[in-house]
Amino acid sequence: MYLLDLFERCKLHPHARLLPRQRNSSRALYLVKVQGPTRCTADHRTHENRASEPLDRGPYFDVSASRNVTALVGKTATLHCRVRNLGDRTVSWVRHRDIHLLTVGVETYTSDQRFVASHFPHTEDWTLQVKYPQRRDSGTYECQVSTTPPIGHSMHLSVVEPVTIIVGEPEMYINKDSTMNLTCVVRHSPEPPLTIYWTHDHEVINYDSPRGGVSVITEKGEVTTSYLLIQRAQPADSGQYTCHPSNANTKTVLVHVLNGEHPAAMQHGGQLRLANLPFVMISTTLLTFLNHPY
């Protein structure tokens, strides 16, 4: 039979009884009798009635959680599995790519000690931790229960290494008194970096310096973008600029502020890459990068 959460829904007397109604009906409706003719009905098929699973049902998985887990290279990855009505069965973790048994219960059954299973007593949650994960650890993992035959719930682990890029060439030329616009993009990060800061020739840029005209705009999301804007650039602003995301590698660009002279690249027939391009051109370059399959 199905047990409905009627004590909460109908505010019943503690001694209320569940009486099956229409035993042959396809609708699992129940009547409740409380010291008299008072009756309350509920339909287990509706979400509002909060019906539980059958009392005589064996173990089953709560599949409400996402099957896709993303982790950073070197940062512990955790896979979650919730098993209801486990009883005296055992939970194991298996890696699909080589059908390798990793853990049984909370014991590790592989020589790779980076795999650790855990379970808190009196809970339905079983976890598999992959310590110091590498990109090769990406793939499908399955949480299995020792029923006959065994049942399993699979999930996919993606171990990623965030990519940092400064849009444009590694060496840029801009004209004196123009606005320098450097754009740093961080991709493949499970969560946005907590901070992004910029340095100029290894010194942290002071946005409140007497020079003025220096600002940073950071937009966080699945892809995080940080814009460094320097107005009325001067030759003293030339040098190495480095973007420092808190959870990804740094990226550096070399900037030359020109005082009317021509860069060597132009003298040798090369291309001049200006860092004060109109915003529409910067946006086009950025869009090309975001759509590139790395």
N, C-alpha and C positions, 0 to 999 in steps of 0.2 A: 504494500500500500504506500501511498504518498503521505508524508507528514507536512501539513500546512502550518505556517506560522500564525495560527489563529489566536493564540493567547495574547499576542501583541495587537493583531488586526481587529479582533472582536472584543478585546478586554474581557475575557471569559473568567468564570469562577475557576479556582485551581483544580476542582474535581470534575471539570467538563470532560465529556467523552466524545471521541470522533466516531461517527457512525457512517459506514459506507452507504452511499445513495446510488441507486440504479447500478447494481453490481455489473451488469452486462453492458452498461453504457460506455461509449468511447470517450466520454467526458469524465475526467476524474474529479467529480464533485463530492463534497462531503458535508454532512449535517452535523451540527454540534448541539448537544443537549445539556442544558445547565439547570439542574434541579427543577425541571418543569418543561413546558412546551417551547421555551425560547430557542430559536434556531438561527444559526448563522452559516451561510454558505460561501464557498470560495472556489475559484477555478485555478488549478495549478498551472494552466497554460499561460496566464497573464503575468507579466513582470511584477505588477503591483502586489499580487498575492504572495510573492516571495516563497513559492513552493520549493522545498528541498528535493533532493534526489530520493529515489525509492530506498526504504530502509534496508531491503534485502539486496541491494546492489553492491557489487564488489568495488575494488579500487577504481578510481577514474581521475582524470586530470582536469584541473581548473585551467582552461585555455584562454582565459580573459587577458592574460599578460602578453606582451609582444613576443613574437618568435624571433625577432631580429635584435641582436645585441652588438653594439659597437664599442670597441675599446682602443686605447692608445697603445702604441708599441711601448713596452716596458712598464706599463701601469696595469695593475691587477684587473683581470676581467672576471666578472661574476655572472654565472648563468643561474636562473631561478626556475625551480620546478615545484608546483604545488599539487600534492596528491591527496585526494579525499578518500575516506573509508579505507585507509591502507591496511588496517588490521595487523596481522603478523607477517605481512609480506615485506620484501626487501627492495630498496631503491638502489639502482645502479646507474652509472654514467658510461656511455659508449661513444667513442669517436668514430664517425661514419667512414672517413676516407680509407681507413685500414681495418675497420671493424675491430677496434682495439678496446678492450675492457679497461676503463680507467679507475673506477672506484666501485666498491660494493659496500652499501651502508656508508659509514664514515671512514672506511679503510681504503687506502690507495693500493691499487693492484697493477701499477705500472712502475717501471724503474725511473720514470720521469717524475720526480718529486714536486714539480711545479703544480701538479694537479692535486687539489685538496677538496674533499667533500665535507660538508658540515650540515648539521641538523640540530635545531633547538628543540628540546623535549616539549611535548604537549603542543606542538605546532604541526602544520601540514606542509611546511616549507623545507625543501631540500635544495642546497646550492652546490655548485661546482665552481671553484676558483681556479683560474689559470694565472699563476704568478709569472711576472716578467714575460708577458706574451710577446711573440714575434709574429710577423706577417704570415709565416708558414703555419701558424696555429689557426688561421681562418678556416672556416668550414662548418659542416653540420655536426652537431652533438645531439645525442638522444638520452633522455631520462627514461629509464625502463623500470617496470615493476614486475616482480617475480610471480605473476599469475600463470595459469596454464590455459592457453599459451600466454607468453609474456606480452604486455602492452607497453607502448612507448610514446613519448611526446618529443618531437625533434625541434631544434632551434638552430639558427645560423649565427655564428660568431664572425664578425668582421674586425680584424685587427688592422688599424690604419695608422699611418704616420702623417701628421699634418704637413701640408705643403705651404710654404711661405714664398711669395713672389712680390717683387716691386715691378709694377707694370711699366713696360718699355725696355729700352736697352740697358745693359749694365753700366754704360757710360753715357751721360747726358750733357748737352750744352744748352745754356739759356743766355739770353741777352740781359745786360745790366738794366736795372730798374723795372724788370718784368716780374711777374709773380711765379714763384717756383711752386709746382704742385706735384708732390711725390705720393704715389698711391700704393699702399701695401695691402695685399690680400692673403688671407689665411683660409685654406680649404681643408676638408677631410678631418675636421676636429669634432669629436662627439659633442662637445659643448664649447661655446665661445670662450676665447682666452679671457681670463679675469682682467688682465691689463695688457696694453701695448704701449711701449714708449719708443722714442726715437733718440738716436745719438748722432752728433756731428763730430767727426774725427775723434771718436771714442769718448766724447763728453756728452752727458745727458743734456738734451736741449732744454733750456729754461724758457718756458712760454711767457714768463712775466719779466723778461730781461728788459733793460732800458732801450734796447734796440727797437722793440715793438714790432708789430706786424707779423708775429709768428703765432700760428694756431694749429690745432689738431682736431679733426672731426673723425670720430670712430663710430661705425655702424656695426653692431653685433647681430649675429644670426647664424644660420647654417653655414653661410660664408661671411666672414668678418672682414671689413674693409676699414683701413685707417688712412686718412688723408693728411699729409703734412703740407701746410700752406705758409709760404714765406713771401711777404709782399716786398716790392722794391729791392729785389736781390742785388747784392753788391759782390765784387770780387772776393771779399773776405768770407762770403758765404760758400765759396767753392770748397770742395773736399768730399770725404766719404760720409754718406748718410746711411744709417743702419736702422732697420725696423726690428724691434724686439718683442715678439708675442710671448706671453708667459707660458704657453703650453706647446710651442713649436719652435723650429729652428729660426735663426735670424736670417735676414737678407740685406745685402749692401749694394748701394749704387754710388758711382763716382760722378759728381756734378761739377761742371766747369761754368763759371759765370764770366761771360765774354764782355770785354770793354771795347767793343768795336772791331776787335781782331777776328780773323777767321780761324777756326780750329784746323788742325792738321788733317782731319778726316776730309774736310772740304778741299784742301789743297791737293789731296791725292785722289780726288774724284769720289770720295766716300760720301755717305749720307749724313746730314746734320740732323740730330735728334734733339728737338727742343723740349724742355720740361714744362714750358708754359703754354702747351697746346690748348686750344679752345676745349671747353668741357665736353662738347659733343664728340670730339675726336678721342678724348680720354675714355669716355663712356664706351665708344665703339671698341677700343682696344681691350678694355676691361671685360666687355661682353664676350669678345672672342676668347679670352682666357677662361672665363667661367664655363664656357661651353666646350672647352677642350678636354677630351677624355684622358686624364692622367692615370 
